[in-house]
Amino acid sequence: FIEVCLQVVASCIALGTTIQSGICLSFSAVLIPQLTQEFSGFTKVEASWIASLSAIAIPLGALLVGPIMDAIGRRKTCTLACVPLFVSWIVTYTAPALWPIYLARVLMGFGAGLTTAAVVYTAEVSCVEFRPALLCLNSVTVALGILLTTVLGVQVHWRTACLCFAALAAINCALTLLTPESPYWLVHFTRPQRGFQEAKKAVGWLNRPPWLFQAEWKLLQDSYKSREAAPTVGLKSKLSDTLKMFTDRSCLAPLRILLIVFAFQQLSGVYIIIFYAVNIFQSIGGQFGASVDEYTATAAMGVIRFLMSTLTVFLARRLGRRVLMSVSSVGMALMCLSVAVAQYSAGNAAVDFLTGVTSGPTSTEVTRNEPHRWITLVSLLLFVCAAAVGHMAIPWVLMSEILPIKMRGIGNGLLVSYAYVLMFGVIKTFPYLLDSLGLATVFLGYGVIATACIFYIYFYLPETFGKSFAEIAKQFEK
């Protein structure tokens, strides 16, 4: 670890920008309940827009991040991502009404989309032995953002939280200036003479032991020679080659796998609890004892998400992607079934999303002294545990591992956009599904999708654990 500590430092600084992604995802969970109290006439429609606008804006940043990071560099893109994030928190802090919050959520999502450059940066500055663990740090930093939001957001007013998050964005921006640019980008996307000089400095900064420097420098030279062996093409040919990538098996096969894996990730409800934690816990009773309410449960969810994501970093160095995804899918399916059984046994009453009141003729408040409350609460928290081990982390890792380097820029942008468009649909419709179907039916549906994912992993998902980019690419060329 000591020999690669600077790789870890550079990766952690870059991935520190994705803390803001976690905050962006979870801020609605603590913001919506406070807005319900502060703004008279605050509706379910407005709540769903506040939660989902950031998700639909992330694809815009994700689509642009590919060309941007190819043009100006991976590290500079991480720096740039902090600007709209900082502005979004200031706009939210000063918002006198709801419409500036809508605007800020769009800016927040755009900035979060740009932070995906940090994953590409990490993949390109880390050696093959430590790459799996460092890539899984992306899930940890996102989880840290969720933890900060759930702990800070339930303790202070939402405007105060906005100031804290703005300060964090400024610190993230400053820290990225201290790290070197990706050597792979310098070699592949800048003028050869200058690029090689800068790349050699970057490799030396990241790999201090001479033997490690020589090994990484040789890999970089081999990568450059492979590119030079290819014929030089003009703009028209480049556009043609870009289109051909989508028919080339070595590009199309990993892209198809990732599209399906991300569909399972989003449609199995892994982010629902992140976006709507307080409201979901309120819908099953809110009070779970003298000292446990929906806000305490939300903070517990943030802690669990962070701890399990940290554990996943260590598991990723010992277990394959298929194992982690399979364990995650099985755990999620079982917990969804547990939630469904507990809620069906209690009648599965449809509950008003904002008030936690049943929508039946008598409009009675949700029962707070039934055993099913605790079973549902524990099952939901264990669902988060299972999701954090695989579904919340591994698809993003696979995206940076199995896409060939020639497709990595545009492919990352397309896949992130696709994932967040799906997320927007799931987040936007959840309040209506909860009101009309009840928690049991909704989670039963998530459980069916998680079960289908188990079979897809077994038959189609390739293993990338312990393999170099070249070895992974060969799997798709066969």
Secondary structure, 3 states (H helix, E strand, C coil): CHHHHHHHHHHHHHHHHHHHHHHHHHHHHHHHHHHHHHCCCCCHHHHHHHHHHHHHHHHHHHHHHHHHHHHHCHHHHHHHHHHHHHHHHHHHHHCCCHHHHHHHHHHHHHHHHHCCHHHHHHHHHCCCCCHHHHHHHHHHHHHHHHHHHHHHCCCCCHHHHHHHHHHHHHHHHHHHCCCCCCHHHHHHHCCHHHHHHHHHHHHHHHCCCHHHHHHHHHHHHHHHHHHHHCCCCCHHHHHHHHHHHCCCHHHHHHHHHHHHHHHHHHHCCCCHHHHHHHHHHHHCCCCCCCCCCHHHHHHHHHHHHHHHHHHHHHHCCCCCHHHHHHHHHHHHHHHHHHHHHHHHHCCCCCECCCCCEECCCCCCECCCCCHHHHHHHHHHHHHHHHHHHCCCCHHHHHHHHHCCHHHHHHHHHHHHHHHHHHHHHHHHHHHHHHHHHCHHHHHHHHHHHHHHHHHHHHHHCCCCCCCCHHHHHHHHHC
